[in-house]
């Protein structure tokens, strides 16, 4: 989708990593019924914008303010939200039968 929308290599890699993190979080934290749950992924274009939406079935989620995780902790997880917020132009969270993450990247 990003290639057809005219995004260059670096922007496509940023989109790919942000989407991977969002889907990983949806599977890990937003699937209370395990394998019985689904994660929905939608992609749309609005002019120079590519909008990716990831929806899960998890409970309410309030994202923390953007901040760089403490590198001294050497945690295996915990950088996904930060990466999504840094790599995309806009990241919004809402509720609609689960958590909905709406990420927008603008083609420059």
HELIX and SHEET records of a PDB file:
HELIX    1   1 UNK A    9  UNK A   29  1                                  21    
HELIX    2   2 UNK A   34  UNK A   36  5                                   3    
HELIX    3   3 UNK A   71  UNK A   73  5                                   3    
HELIX    4   4 UNK A   80  UNK A   87  1                                   8    
SHEET    1   A 4 UNK A  40  UNK A  46  0                                        
SHEET    2   A 4 UNK A  49  UNK A  55 -1                                        
SHEET    3   A 4 UNK A  99  UNK A 106 -1                                        
SHEET    4   A 4 UNK A  90  UNK A  95 -1                                        
END                                                                             
